[in-house]
Amino acid sequence: MQRITEFFRGVVREMKKVSWPKRQELTKYTITVLATVVIMALFFTVVDLGISELIRLIP
């Protein structure tokens, strides 16, 4: 039980050292991630449709 308690005390100590992003930074990072996900999803959709059409051309 003492090891678990010491573990969580260590976690709390380390979490106090973390430099958390400000609200404006967090918003900017979130928009960047979402934009990247949308762009990648569109890219892979186009690639998938292209490959599907190529396969349909094969008799």
C-alpha positions as CSV (number, residue, x, y, z in Angstrom):
1,M,0.0,0.0,0.0
2,Q,2.9,2.3,0.8
3,R,4.3,1.9,-2.7
4,I,1.1,2.9,-4.3
5,T,0.9,6.0,-2.1
6,E,4.4,6.9,-2.9
7,F,3.7,6.4,-6.6
8,F,0.8,8.9,-6.6
9,R,2.8,11.4,-4.6
10,G,5.5,11.2,-7.3
11,V,2.8,11.7,-9.9
12,V,1.5,14.8,-8.2
13,R,5.1,16.1,-7.8
14,E,5.8,15.6,-11.5
15,M,2.5,17.1,-12.6
16,K,3.3,20.3,-10.8
17,K,6.5,20.6,-13.0
18,V,4.5,20.3,-16.2
19,S,4.2,23.5,-18.3
20,W,0.6,23.6,-19.4
21,P,-0.3,25.5,-22.6
22,K,-2.3,28.7,-22.3
23,R,-5.8,28.9,-23.7
24,Q,-4.7,30.6,-26.9
25,E,-2.0,28.1,-27.6
26,L,-4.3,25.2,-26.9
27,T,-6.9,26.6,-29.3
28,K,-4.2,27.0,-32.0
29,Y,-2.9,23.5,-31.5
30,T,-6.5,22.1,-31.6
31,I,-7.3,23.9,-34.9
32,T,-4.0,22.6,-36.3
33,V,-4.7,19.0,-35.4
34,L,-8.3,19.2,-36.7
35,A,-7.2,20.7,-40.0
36,T,-4.5,18.1,-40.4
37,V,-7.0,15.3,-39.8
38,V,-9.5,16.7,-42.3
39,I,-6.8,17.2,-44.9
40,M,-5.5,13.6,-44.4
41,A,-9.0,12.2,-44.5
42,L,-9.7,14.0,-47.8
43,F,-6.4,12.8,-49.2
44,F,-6.9,9.2,-48.3
45,T,-10.5,9.4,-49.6
46,V,-9.3,10.6,-53.0
47,V,-6.6,7.9,-53.1
48,D,-9.0,5.2,-52.2
49,L,-11.5,6.3,-54.8
50,G,-8.7,6.4,-57.4
51,I,-7.5,2.9,-56.6
52,S,-11.1,1.6,-56.6
53,E,-11.6,3.1,-60.1
54,L,-8.3,1.6,-61.3
55,I,-9.4,-1.9,-60.0
56,R,-12.7,-1.6,-61.8
57,L,-10.9,-1.0,-65.1
58,I,-9.2,-4.3,-64.8
59,P,-11.4,-6.9,-66.6
